[in-house]
Amino acid sequence: MSAVLAEPARAVLLAPPRAHGEPLGRAALKVQPEDFQVEERLGFEADGGAGHVLLKVRKRNLDTLAVTRLLAEFGGVAARDVGFAGLKDRHAVTAQWFTVPARRPATDWPGLEGEGFVVEAAFPHSRKLKRGALRGNTFRITLREAELPAAALAARLHRLSAEGVPNYFGAQRFGRDGSNLAAIDRWCESGDLPWGREGRAFVFSAARALLFNAVLARRVGEGTWNRLLPGELVNLAGRRSWFAADGIDAELEARLARHDVHPTGPLAGAGEAPAGEAGRLEAEVLAPFAPLVARLAAAGLESGRRALRLVPEGLRFTLAGSELGVEFGLPAGGYATVVLREFVHTEPLDGEASDDRD
């Protein structure tokens, strides 16, 4: 492994520090696909336009890209023309939205099914669905063989709802056993990237996630992941926008307390960086990764920001014997697994892409 991803850094990036203490116990995750259910929330309705068909697809044990190929074949279009908002787990049951160019009318689609998927609804729509074009996702998760004290669990979940959790990219963003980190190393050392748009996108995405997690891990360790620092680039909750906070006044602190705004970390590329204390901390963390930051900028990626804090909505649970059910909503880009890790230790995931990809 190169100096870009030395072993200590790799360990922190794959298993970063928790904010709320050690897990309360253990449980088994994804014993069967029905144990991990996801429902996409678009935040808008089909507009009735003529260019595309907006499809609601329920899939089981099937990955998102496989669904795009199946829909493209039926629709008589190229797979690249099928739109979707985010990648979802294969080993799960998910209700996901897609768009397909309207070679076939909307009435042809409902009831279309194959191994692992069924089209539940179809609506005329004018535009292709873009990555990230979601309001969020609702998760219904069953954890089996749970060994968790009920009173402590209730207290911990109440705390997560009130304070949020660190908005890490889940370990699955880095591939099975961190395999995508090796591709990042090769890119930094030789400039080699995988063939194909999707392969390159995975490397860019994993690289930016790695740098973001490094900054967030530092701020969790210092207790500033849920605080605003001078010079912070502040995220407006539920939006992909931010503003610079030269000073932190009482009004901004009040907005932070009611989850209207969040501190942010980098989606590295060419462009704006924070100033002041926030900027100095970020620059210090990213300094050892300078070759990777330079590669991202040279590849034409513009810098962005991601909230450091993730607040689960409507978090509730049921505990019946050794079976724990949890349900909550997250904004687009949030990982359910980073919520789970703040109260329960689960077996390692299978390394698939999960939730949403920015």
SULKA-V182450 format. One record per backbone hydrogen bond with DSSP energy under -0.5 kcal/mol. CO is the residue of the C=O (numbers start at 1). NH is the residue of the N-H. E is the energy in kcal/mol with one decimal. If there is no record, write none. Layout:
# SULKA-V182450
co=CO nh=NH e=E
co=CO nh=NH e=E
This chain:
# SULKA-V182450
co=2 nh=5 e=-0.8
co=3 nh=6 e=-0.8
co=6 nh=10 e=-2.4
co=7 nh=11 e=-2.3
co=8 nh=12 e=-1.8
co=9 nh=13 e=-2.4
co=10 nh=14 e=-1.9
co=11 nh=15 e=-2.0
co=25 nh=345 e=-3.0
co=26 nh=147 e=-2.6
co=27 nh=347 e=-0.6
co=28 nh=144 e=-2.3
co=32 nh=35 e=-2.2
co=33 nh=36 e=-2.0
co=33 nh=93 e=-0.7
co=35 nh=142 e=-2.8
co=36 nh=93 e=-2.2
co=37 nh=140 e=-2.6
co=38 nh=95 e=-2.8
co=39 nh=138 e=-2.6
co=40 nh=42 e=-0.5
co=41 nh=135 e=-2.7
co=41 nh=136 e=-1.9
co=51 nh=102 e=-2.2
co=52 nh=125 e=-2.6
co=53 nh=55 e=-0.6
co=53 nh=100 e=-1.8
co=54 nh=123 e=-2.0
co=55 nh=57 e=-0.6
co=55 nh=98 e=-2.3
co=56 nh=120 e=-2.9
co=56 nh=121 e=-1.2
co=57 nh=59 e=-0.5
co=57 nh=96 e=-3.1
co=58 nh=118 e=-1.8
co=59 nh=94 e=-2.1
co=63 nh=67 e=-1.6
co=64 nh=68 e=-2.0
co=65 nh=69 e=-1.7
co=66 nh=70 e=-1.9
co=67 nh=71 e=-2.8
co=68 nh=72 e=-2.4
co=69 nh=73 e=-2.1
co=70 nh=74 e=-1.9
co=71 nh=75 e=-2.5
co=72 nh=76 e=-1.2
co=72 nh=77 e=-2.1
co=78 nh=81 e=-1.7
co=79 nh=82 e=-1.5
co=83 nh=99 e=-1.9
co=85 nh=132 e=-3.6
co=88 nh=64 e=-0.7
co=90 nh=61 e=-0.7
co=90 nh=62 e=-0.7
co=90 nh=92 e=-2.4
co=92 nh=61 e=-1.8
co=92 nh=94 e=-0.5
co=93 nh=38 e=-2.1
co=94 nh=59 e=-2.6
co=94 nh=96 e=-0.6
co=95 nh=40 e=-2.4
co=96 nh=57 e=-3.3
co=97 nh=85 e=-0.7
co=98 nh=55 e=-3.6
co=99 nh=83 e=-2.3
co=100 nh=53 e=-2.2
co=101 nh=103 e=-2.5
co=101 nh=104 e=-0.5
co=105 nh=108 e=-1.7
co=106 nh=109 e=-1.5
co=106 nh=110 e=-0.7
co=109 nh=112 e=-2.4
co=112 nh=119 e=-3.1
co=114 nh=116 e=-0.7
co=114 nh=117 e=-1.7
co=116 nh=60 e=-2.9
co=117 nh=114 e=-2.2
co=118 nh=58 e=-2.6
co=118 nh=120 e=-0.7
co=119 nh=111 e=-2.8
co=121 nh=56 e=-2.4
co=123 nh=54 e=-3.4
co=124 nh=48 e=-1.9
co=125 nh=52 e=-3.1
co=129 nh=84 e=-0.6
co=130 nh=133 e=-1.9
co=132 nh=134 e=-2.4
co=135 nh=332 e=-0.8
co=136 nh=41 e=-3.2
co=137 nh=330 e=-2.6
co=138 nh=39 e=-2.3
co=139 nh=328 e=-1.7
co=140 nh=37 e=-2.4
co=141 nh=143 e=-0.5
co=141 nh=326 e=-2.6
co=142 nh=30 e=-0.5
co=143 nh=324 e=-2.9
co=144 nh=28 e=-3.8
co=147 nh=26 e=-0.5
co=149 nh=153 e=-2.4
co=150 nh=154 e=-2.5
co=151 nh=155 e=-2.1
co=152 nh=156 e=-2.4
co=153 nh=157 e=-2.7
co=154 nh=158 e=-2.0
co=155 nh=159 e=-1.8
co=156 nh=160 e=-2.3
co=157 nh=161 e=-2.2
co=158 nh=162 e=-1.9
co=159 nh=163 e=-2.8
co=160 nh=164 e=-2.3
co=165 nh=310 e=-2.8
co=166 nh=168 e=-1.6
co=170 nh=173 e=-2.4
co=171 nh=174 e=-1.8
co=172 nh=175 e=-1.5
co=174 nh=180 e=-2.5
co=174 nh=181 e=-0.6
co=175 nh=178 e=-2.1
co=176 nh=179 e=-1.3
co=178 nh=181 e=-1.6
co=178 nh=182 e=-0.6
co=179 nh=182 e=-0.8
co=179 nh=183 e=-0.9
co=180 nh=184 e=-1.8
co=181 nh=185 e=-2.3
co=182 nh=186 e=-2.3
co=183 nh=187 e=-2.1
co=184 nh=188 e=-2.4
co=185 nh=189 e=-2.3
co=186 nh=190 e=-2.9
co=186 nh=191 e=-0.7
co=186 nh=192 e=-0.8
co=187 nh=191 e=-1.7
co=196 nh=200 e=-2.0
co=197 nh=201 e=-2.4
co=198 nh=202 e=-2.0
co=199 nh=203 e=-1.6
co=200 nh=204 e=-2.7
co=201 nh=205 e=-2.8
co=202 nh=206 e=-2.6
co=203 nh=207 e=-2.5
co=204 nh=208 e=-2.3
co=205 nh=209 e=-2.2
co=206 nh=210 e=-2.4
co=207 nh=211 e=-1.9
co=208 nh=212 e=-2.4
co=209 nh=213 e=-2.9
co=210 nh=214 e=-1.9
co=211 nh=215 e=-1.8
co=212 nh=216 e=-2.7
co=213 nh=217 e=-2.9
co=214 nh=218 e=-1.6
co=215 nh=219 e=-2.0
co=216 nh=220 e=-2.6
co=217 nh=221 e=-2.3
co=218 nh=222 e=-1.6
co=219 nh=223 e=-0.6
co=219 nh=224 e=-2.8
co=219 nh=225 e=-1.0
co=220 nh=223 e=-0.9
co=224 nh=227 e=-1.4
co=227 nh=229 e=-0.5
co=229 nh=232 e=-2.2
co=230 nh=278 e=-2.3
co=231 nh=275 e=-1.6
co=232 nh=234 e=-0.7
co=232 nh=245 e=-3.0
co=234 nh=243 e=-1.8
co=235 nh=237 e=-0.7
co=235 nh=262 e=-1.8
co=236 nh=239 e=-2.0
co=239 nh=241 e=-0.8
co=241 nh=236 e=-1.8
co=243 nh=234 e=-3.5
co=244 nh=246 e=-0.7
co=245 nh=231 e=-2.2
co=245 nh=232 e=-0.5
co=247 nh=249 e=-0.7
co=249 nh=253 e=-2.1
co=250 nh=254 e=-2.2
co=251 nh=255 e=-2.0
co=252 nh=256 e=-2.1
co=253 nh=257 e=-2.1
co=254 nh=258 e=-1.5
co=255 nh=260 e=-2.7
co=255 nh=261 e=-0.8
co=256 nh=259 e=-1.4
co=260 nh=237 e=-2.5
co=262 nh=235 e=-2.7
co=263 nh=308 e=-3.2
co=263 nh=309 e=-0.6
co=265 nh=306 e=-2.0
co=266 nh=268 e=-0.6
co=267 nh=304 e=-2.2
co=269 nh=271 e=-0.5
co=270 nh=303 e=-1.8
co=275 nh=279 e=-2.6
co=276 nh=280 e=-2.3
co=277 nh=281 e=-2.3
co=278 nh=282 e=-2.1
co=279 nh=283 e=-2.6
co=280 nh=284 e=-2.0
co=281 nh=285 e=-2.2
co=282 nh=286 e=-2.4
co=283 nh=287 e=-1.3
co=286 nh=289 e=-1.7
co=287 nh=290 e=-1.6
co=289 nh=292 e=-0.8
co=289 nh=293 e=-2.2
co=290 nh=294 e=-2.5
co=291 nh=295 e=-2.0
co=292 nh=296 e=-2.2
co=293 nh=297 e=-2.0
co=294 nh=298 e=-2.6
co=295 nh=299 e=-1.8
co=296 nh=301 e=-1.9
co=297 nh=300 e=-1.5
co=301 nh=270 e=-2.7
co=304 nh=267 e=-2.4
co=306 nh=265 e=-2.6
co=308 nh=167 e=-2.9
co=310 nh=165 e=-2.8
co=310 nh=312 e=-0.6
co=313 nh=329 e=-2.3
co=316 nh=327 e=-2.2
co=318 nh=320 e=-0.5
co=318 nh=325 e=-3.0
co=319 nh=321 e=-0.6
co=320 nh=323 e=-1.9
co=322 nh=146 e=-3.1
co=322 nh=324 e=-0.6
co=323 nh=320 e=-2.6
co=324 nh=143 e=-3.5
co=325 nh=318 e=-2.3
co=326 nh=141 e=-2.9
co=327 nh=316 e=-1.9
co=328 nh=139 e=-3.1
co=329 nh=313 e=-2.8
co=330 nh=137 e=-2.5
co=331 nh=334 e=-2.0
co=334 nh=336 e=-0.5
co=335 nh=338 e=-0.8
co=335 nh=339 e=-0.7
co=336 nh=339 e=-0.9
co=336 nh=340 e=-2.1
co=337 nh=341 e=-2.0
co=339 nh=342 e=-1.2
co=340 nh=343 e=-2.2
co=340 nh=344 e=-2.4
co=343 nh=24 e=-2.2
co=344 nh=346 e=-0.6
co=345 nh=27 e=-1.8
